[in-house]
Amino acid sequence: MEQVVLEAKSRTPGGKGAARKQRREGLVPGVAYGHGLDPMPLLVDERTLTDVLRHHRGGNVLFDLRVDGTAPGGFAAIVKSMQSDPVTDDLLAVDFQWVSLQEHVTVQVRIRLQGRARGAEEGGIVDQALHEVEVSCLPLEMPEELVLDISAMEIGDTLHVSDLAEVAVVVVLAHAEEPAVTVRPPVVVAEVAPVAEEAAAEEGEEAAEAKAEGEAEE
């Protein structure tokens, strides 16, 4: 994995007014921390950051994070967390973590299903229970995704973490027998309409018979 250069500006913590002004200018407040370094308040361009994450399909990105043009020697950065507006989905804040290029990191990697399950052709429902998995690897070897081939799956089949495509430089930390995807049988909808119609017909016949008997008694 290559490092993506991301320019940032140092930030002086201020009040809500300063934060609103920065967001109007398209800047997102954040902080970079970790590896014994002092926390570094910063500002990043929202559009630039979101474009990079979108290009990498929301997966892990290794940043060459340069604050005011410089970065700590021997360190890169990964996004540790992001806060978004629940209504507009605008990015409100972002936290970066400094990582050493020579030390393993633990990250979540998304699972991508490959192929179309045979069972799906017969009406089965593909149910992905696990969408990402925790792995350990060197920062420059972080995969954007891990692939799970479901093309041979029949109805009732389940694939587990152990069935993920192997990547030699990655250690998957999740339990090998944890279910990842299952092809469930199709849902059978009970035919209740004919039963209701028969009941209505019987009620109608009973009502007609009762009416006839009443008229006969008169």
C-alpha beads as a LAMMPS data file, in Angstrom:
LAMMPS data file: protein, C-alpha beads

218 atoms
217 bonds

1 atom types
1 bond types

-500.0 500.0 xlo xhi
-500.0 500.0 ylo yhi
-500.0 500.0 zlo zhi

Masses

1 110.0

Atoms # bond

1 1 1 0.000 0.000 0.000
2 1 1 1.320 3.436 -0.945
3 1 1 1.114 6.428 1.336
4 1 1 -1.291 9.196 0.341
5 1 1 -0.034 12.705 0.992
6 1 1 -2.537 14.737 3.018
7 1 1 -1.792 18.349 3.856
8 1 1 -3.120 19.759 7.127
9 1 1 -2.866 22.973 9.101
10 1 1 -2.109 23.258 12.788
11 1 1 -5.160 24.297 14.797
12 1 1 -5.453 26.497 17.836
13 1 1 -8.382 25.208 19.908
14 1 1 -11.161 27.821 20.003
15 1 1 -14.858 28.161 20.697
16 1 1 -17.912 27.141 18.689
17 1 1 -17.729 30.308 16.613
18 1 1 -14.240 29.453 15.358
19 1 1 -15.312 25.890 14.590
20 1 1 -18.327 27.062 12.562
21 1 1 -16.137 29.488 10.597
22 1 1 -13.661 26.705 9.809
23 1 1 -16.433 24.397 8.587
24 1 1 -17.816 27.155 6.353
25 1 1 -14.367 27.293 4.796
26 1 1 -14.500 23.529 4.156
27 1 1 -12.061 22.659 6.934
28 1 1 -12.605 19.820 9.401
29 1 1 -11.063 19.920 12.886
30 1 1 -9.115 16.921 14.035
31 1 1 -6.196 15.662 16.060
32 1 1 -3.254 13.340 15.444
33 1 1 -1.940 11.307 18.363
34 1 1 -0.184 8.095 19.336
35 1 1 3.263 6.532 19.639
36 1 1 4.202 8.778 22.558
37 1 1 3.929 11.947 20.482
38 1 1 2.100 14.971 21.830
39 1 1 -1.473 15.267 20.505
40 1 1 -1.451 17.578 17.487
41 1 1 -4.659 19.599 16.840
42 1 1 -5.103 20.158 13.110
43 1 1 -7.419 21.115 10.262
44 1 1 -7.885 19.150 7.031
45 1 1 -9.786 19.952 3.854
46 1 1 -13.053 18.004 3.984
47 1 1 -13.383 17.485 0.232
48 1 1 -9.814 16.244 -0.159
49 1 1 -10.154 13.750 2.699
50 1 1 -13.561 12.411 1.622
51 1 1 -12.386 12.069 -2.005
52 1 1 -9.418 9.963 -0.881
53 1 1 -11.579 7.727 1.320
54 1 1 -14.160 7.349 -1.456
55 1 1 -11.445 6.423 -3.955
56 1 1 -10.310 3.692 -1.569
57 1 1 -13.943 2.560 -1.125
58 1 1 -13.901 3.528 2.512
59 1 1 -11.108 1.046 3.272
60 1 1 -7.889 1.608 5.161
61 1 1 -5.683 4.398 3.874
62 1 1 -2.105 5.063 4.946
63 1 1 -1.508 8.814 5.014
64 1 1 1.671 10.797 4.767
65 1 1 0.099 13.399 7.049
66 1 1 1.942 16.694 6.811
67 1 1 0.946 19.336 9.343
68 1 1 2.146 22.750 8.176
69 1 1 4.293 20.944 5.627
70 1 1 6.056 18.514 7.974
71 1 1 5.466 15.091 9.507
72 1 1 7.199 13.164 12.312
73 1 1 10.091 11.192 10.844
74 1 1 9.376 7.475 10.418
75 1 1 5.652 7.822 11.071
76 1 1 2.554 7.624 8.915
77 1 1 -1.065 8.110 9.966
78 1 1 -4.328 6.214 9.683
79 1 1 -7.860 7.429 10.356
80 1 1 -8.853 6.162 13.792
81 1 1 -12.358 7.634 13.976
82 1 1 -14.644 10.110 12.233
83 1 1 -17.713 12.010 13.394
84 1 1 -20.420 12.938 10.873
85 1 1 -23.636 14.941 11.058
86 1 1 -26.527 12.441 11.354
87 1 1 -28.742 14.555 9.081
88 1 1 -26.460 16.037 6.416
89 1 1 -23.688 13.396 6.652
90 1 1 -21.153 16.253 6.654
91 1 1 -17.832 15.386 8.262
92 1 1 -17.581 17.117 11.661
93 1 1 -14.317 15.809 13.102
94 1 1 -11.580 13.282 12.407
95 1 1 -8.945 11.602 14.566
96 1 1 -5.672 10.312 13.119
97 1 1 -3.311 7.840 14.748
98 1 1 0.433 7.959 14.170
99 1 1 1.879 4.548 13.267
100 1 1 5.428 3.338 12.777
101 1 1 6.138 1.858 9.357
102 1 1 8.264 -0.828 11.039
103 1 1 5.657 -2.007 13.562
104 1 1 2.499 -4.071 13.100
105 1 1 -0.860 -2.358 13.467
106 1 1 -4.285 -3.807 14.192
107 1 1 -7.003 -2.612 11.825
108 1 1 -10.448 -3.607 10.591
109 1 1 -10.563 -4.734 6.953
110 1 1 -13.817 -5.062 5.029
111 1 1 -14.889 -8.358 3.454
112 1 1 -15.993 -8.307 -0.191
113 1 1 -18.101 -11.151 -1.546
114 1 1 -17.002 -12.388 -4.970
115 1 1 -19.203 -14.239 -7.455
116 1 1 -22.859 -15.280 -7.358
117 1 1 -23.834 -18.199 -5.157
118 1 1 -25.329 -21.221 -6.929
119 1 1 -27.963 -21.332 -4.221
120 1 1 -29.053 -17.811 -5.094
121 1 1 -29.943 -19.050 -8.575
122 1 1 -32.396 -21.425 -6.888
123 1 1 -34.010 -18.703 -4.811
124 1 1 -31.690 -18.863 -1.805
125 1 1 -30.865 -15.707 0.145
126 1 1 -27.215 -14.694 0.640
127 1 1 -26.856 -13.505 4.245
128 1 1 -23.512 -11.838 5.029
129 1 1 -23.094 -11.967 8.800
130 1 1 -19.545 -10.577 8.872
131 1 1 -18.724 -7.420 6.917
132 1 1 -15.233 -6.741 8.283
133 1 1 -12.549 -8.576 10.169
134 1 1 -9.677 -7.543 12.435
135 1 1 -6.172 -8.165 11.106
136 1 1 -2.585 -7.478 12.094
137 1 1 0.003 -6.344 9.529
138 1 1 2.663 -3.778 8.757
139 1 1 1.200 -0.396 7.737
140 1 1 2.537 -0.555 4.186
141 1 1 0.961 -4.005 3.769
142 1 1 -2.572 -3.105 4.873
143 1 1 -5.096 -4.560 2.418
144 1 1 -8.093 -2.468 1.384
145 1 1 -10.280 -5.585 1.517
146 1 1 -10.302 -9.362 1.899
147 1 1 -12.182 -11.489 -0.634
148 1 1 -14.606 -14.323 0.031
149 1 1 -15.582 -16.385 -3.040
150 1 1 -19.215 -17.496 -2.689
151 1 1 -19.767 -18.794 -6.246
152 1 1 -19.848 -22.491 -5.209
153 1 1 -22.248 -22.028 -2.284
154 1 1 -25.487 -24.038 -2.297
155 1 1 -28.584 -23.432 -0.175
156 1 1 -27.703 -24.225 3.436
157 1 1 -23.941 -23.684 2.976
158 1 1 -21.927 -21.460 5.327
159 1 1 -18.461 -19.999 4.805
160 1 1 -16.298 -19.003 7.755
161 1 1 -13.392 -16.692 8.474
162 1 1 -11.050 -19.558 7.584
163 1 1 -12.440 -19.487 4.021
164 1 1 -11.208 -15.943 3.331
165 1 1 -8.667 -15.629 0.544
166 1 1 -5.253 -15.839 2.178
167 1 1 -2.954 -12.819 2.151
168 1 1 0.535 -13.875 3.211
169 1 1 1.448 -10.613 4.942
170 1 1 -1.767 -10.409 6.963
171 1 1 -2.671 -12.248 10.180
172 1 1 -6.447 -12.517 10.631
173 1 1 -7.242 -12.157 14.326
174 1 1 -10.885 -13.273 14.245
175 1 1 -11.760 -16.861 15.200
176 1 1 -11.356 -19.157 12.198
177 1 1 -14.783 -20.782 12.691
178 1 1 -16.734 -17.535 12.959
179 1 1 -19.505 -17.610 10.296
180 1 1 -19.065 -15.015 7.565
181 1 1 -21.818 -15.738 5.036
182 1 1 -24.684 -18.214 4.701
183 1 1 -27.082 -19.042 1.873
184 1 1 -30.482 -19.392 3.536
185 1 1 -33.463 -21.227 2.023
186 1 1 -36.002 -19.039 0.259
187 1 1 -38.843 -17.679 2.373
188 1 1 -42.074 -19.604 1.771
189 1 1 -45.199 -17.487 2.096
190 1 1 -48.179 -19.470 3.356
191 1 1 -51.243 -19.302 1.108
192 1 1 -53.855 -17.959 3.497
193 1 1 -56.157 -16.327 0.941
194 1 1 -57.921 -19.551 -0.236
195 1 1 -58.588 -20.541 3.388
196 1 1 -60.145 -17.149 4.096
197 1 1 -62.273 -17.413 0.958
198 1 1 -63.533 -20.884 1.947
199 1 1 -64.431 -19.643 5.415
200 1 1 -66.299 -16.680 3.946
201 1 1 -68.156 -18.990 1.567
202 1 1 -69.163 -21.309 4.407
203 1 1 -70.384 -18.375 6.472
204 1 1 -72.409 -17.192 3.484
205 1 1 -73.980 -20.598 3.018
206 1 1 -74.857 -20.848 6.715
207 1 1 -76.442 -17.404 6.634
208 1 1 -78.462 -18.310 3.548
209 1 1 -79.662 -21.554 5.154
210 1 1 -80.659 -19.732 8.346
211 1 1 -82.589 -17.158 6.348
212 1 1 -84.362 -19.883 4.370
213 1 1 -85.317 -21.729 7.557
214 1 1 -86.686 -18.512 9.054
215 1 1 -88.806 -17.812 6.032
216 1 1 -90.127 -21.380 6.055
217 1 1 -91.217 -21.079 9.687
218 1 1 -93.170 -17.922 8.880

Bonds

1 1 1 2
2 1 2 3
3 1 3 4
4 1 4 5
5 1 5 6
6 1 6 7
7 1 7 8
8 1 8 9
9 1 9 10
10 1 10 11
11 1 11 12
12 1 12 13
13 1 13 14
14 1 14 15
15 1 15 16
16 1 16 17
17 1 17 18
18 1 18 19
19 1 19 20
20 1 20 21
21 1 21 22
22 1 22 23
23 1 23 24
24 1 24 25
25 1 25 26
26 1 26 27
27 1 27 28
28 1 28 29
29 1 29 30
30 1 30 31
31 1 31 32
32 1 32 33
33 1 33 34
34 1 34 35
35 1 35 36
36 1 36 37
37 1 37 38
38 1 38 39
39 1 39 40
40 1 40 41
41 1 41 42
42 1 42 43
43 1 43 44
44 1 44 45
45 1 45 46
46 1 46 47
47 1 47 48
48 1 48 49
49 1 49 50
50 1 50 51
51 1 51 52
52 1 52 53
53 1 53 54
54 1 54 55
55 1 55 56
56 1 56 57
57 1 57 58
58 1 58 59
59 1 59 60
60 1 60 61
61 1 61 62
62 1 62 63
63 1 63 64
64 1 64 65
65 1 65 66
66 1 66 67
67 1 67 68
68 1 68 69
69 1 69 70
70 1 70 71
71 1 71 72
72 1 72 73
73 1 73 74
74 1 74 75
75 1 75 76
76 1 76 77
77 1 77 78
78 1 78 79
79 1 79 80
80 1 80 81
81 1 81 82
82 1 82 83
83 1 83 84
84 1 84 85
85 1 85 86
86 1 86 87
87 1 87 88
88 1 88 89
89 1 89 90
90 1 90 91
91 1 91 92
92 1 92 93
93 1 93 94
94 1 94 95
95 1 95 96
96 1 96 97
97 1 97 98
98 1 98 99
99 1 99 100
100 1 100 101
101 1 101 102
102 1 102 103
103 1 103 104
104 1 104 105
105 1 105 106
106 1 106 107
107 1 107 108
108 1 108 109
109 1 109 110
110 1 110 111
111 1 111 112
112 1 112 113
113 1 113 114
114 1 114 115
115 1 115 116
116 1 116 117
117 1 117 118
118 1 118 119
119 1 119 120
120 1 120 121
121 1 121 122
122 1 122 123
123 1 123 124
124 1 124 125
125 1 125 126
126 1 126 127
127 1 127 128
128 1 128 129
129 1 129 130
130 1 130 131
131 1 131 132
132 1 132 133
133 1 133 134
134 1 134 135
135 1 135 136
136 1 136 137
137 1 137 138
138 1 138 139
139 1 139 140
140 1 140 141
141 1 141 142
142 1 142 143
143 1 143 144
144 1 144 145
145 1 145 146
146 1 146 147
147 1 147 148
148 1 148 149
149 1 149 150
150 1 150 151
151 1 151 152
152 1 152 153
153 1 153 154
154 1 154 155
155 1 155 156
156 1 156 157
157 1 157 158
158 1 158 159
159 1 159 160
160 1 160 161
161 1 161 162
162 1 162 163
163 1 163 164
164 1 164 165
165 1 165 166
166 1 166 167
167 1 167 168
168 1 168 169
169 1 169 170
170 1 170 171
171 1 171 172
172 1 172 173
173 1 173 174
174 1 174 175
175 1 175 176
176 1 176 177
177 1 177 178
178 1 178 179
179 1 179 180
180 1 180 181
181 1 181 182
182 1 182 183
183 1 183 184
184 1 184 185
185 1 185 186
186 1 186 187
187 1 187 188
188 1 188 189
189 1 189 190
190 1 190 191
191 1 191 192
192 1 192 193
193 1 193 194
194 1 194 195
195 1 195 196
196 1 196 197
197 1 197 198
198 1 198 199
199 1 199 200
200 1 200 201
201 1 201 202
202 1 202 203
203 1 203 204
204 1 204 205
205 1 205 206
206 1 206 207
207 1 207 208
208 1 208 209
209 1 209 210
210 1 210 211
211 1 211 212
212 1 212 213
213 1 213 214
214 1 214 215
215 1 215 216
216 1 216 217
217 1 217 218
